[in-house]
Amino acid sequence: MQDLIDDIIIRKLNNEPLTFYELIKLNQWLSRNARNRKIYSQLKLMIVQRSTNAKNDVFKTEIWNNLQQRRALAKPIRSAPKVRPINTRMWLKVAASIAVFFVFFMLSQKIEVWKAPQSNSKTQVGLIEKVALPGQRITTRLADGTSVQLNADSKIKVPEVFEGQERRIELDGEAFFDVKRDAERPFIIDTKEMHIQVIGTSFNVRTSEGGLPGVVYVKSGKVEVSNAASATITLTKGEMVAVDKVRGLVKSQIEDYELAFGWTNKKLVFRDSNIQSVFNAISKWFGVEITVLKRFSKPIPFTAKFQNPTLKEVMESLAHVYELNYEITENEITIK
């Protein structure tokens, strides 16, 4: 098992592609404890310094000697090995193996294996963008085990590997999260108007668009929400917060669970919705363009629930309520 994680670490630090299974294994190893994360950070720091040092061979020799000296603290050897040039992959494997073997000794004795000189170099963690196009709803599992359902016309940006002391992602659109619990590394979602932090819970987030405010609905657990205009608000099961342009974050109870979470079960739900928001929702749900030629003289609110509906089923309901005619041509609807 240790050989497997060593190999995964080596290939990750060498910028070699990992399978989804290997990314999960790496995240599980990093989540296990702070010591593992320190090992990974130490090795990553070595790679950064190695890549920016003009004298790579000298640098690798110094690291090799340093690691061998630390190894001697735990187990004396009869004679010092002869230092010779080694390729990058072999050097990484030796460094990873020795670092893992000695981390407990190092931490218990407060001995620092190696400290890189100050450097302005920064490593970049690879980001993955997961997108649900208009007309699509997708479910994806992140490397830490968190499940994410993306609503239509939504996207998230996530790192390949959650490093450090937090798990941070970006959201644009709407998504339902079932977050894998990790008390040492909070799960953080950044949107254009909210900052959301949890440890392990399930909740729905929607960013503001088309006249609808940004909201957070909590299904289980505890969620902390903040933004530039408001202090942190803590939500528990059955509570929600909405973004108000004047009052900031406004906390309340969830009144309609189907309105909040119905889309995750293929339910299209409207409650006292104006006609423009109805057209926006239909456009996203079915991935169609809507051209409105009819003039709506009276603002009639629309309330309805559809279970996995067809486009025709929804349009027939609208035609009855608003006395309108419509024409569907491929991916376009004309309202007459």
Secondary structure as UniProt FT lines:
FT   HELIX           2..13
FT   TURN            14..15
FT   HELIX           20..32
FT   HELIX           34..52
FT   HELIX           56..74
FT   HELIX           88..109
FT   STRAND          127..132
FT   TURN            134..135
FT   STRAND          138..141
FT   TURN            143..144
FT   STRAND          147..150
FT   TURN            152..153
FT   STRAND          154..159
FT   TURN            164..165
FT   STRAND          167..172
FT   STRAND          174..178
FT   TURN            183..184
FT   STRAND          187..190
FT   STRAND          195..198
FT   STRAND          202..206
FT   TURN            210..211
FT   STRAND          215..220
FT   STRAND          222..227
FT   TURN            228..229
FT   STRAND          230..236
FT   TURN            237..238
FT   STRAND          239..244
FT   TURN            245..247
FT   STRAND          248..253
FT   HELIX           257..261
FT   HELIX           262..265
FT   STRAND          267..273
FT   HELIX           275..286
FT   STRAND          289..292
FT   STRAND          302..307
FT   HELIX           311..322
FT   STRAND          326..329
FT   TURN            330..331
FT   STRAND          332..335
//
